Amino acid sequence: MPDINWKVLDNFPLLLYILAAKTLLLCLAFAGAKIYQSRRLEAKLKKEQEEKRKKAAEKKED
């Protein structure tokens, strides 16, 4: 029967904290990317709507 090195488990809580911190950072990074994408898409749609309004206004003037 092999001897188990119990000293390895002394660092286990630290490893869990590191894993939790890494997971939190990844979640925040993905959330930030999602927010950036949605804002960029909103700006694009707003710009397209403004162009449509300008074209409609020009047609009314003609």
Helices and strands as residue ranges (DSSP letters): G 6-11, H 12-61
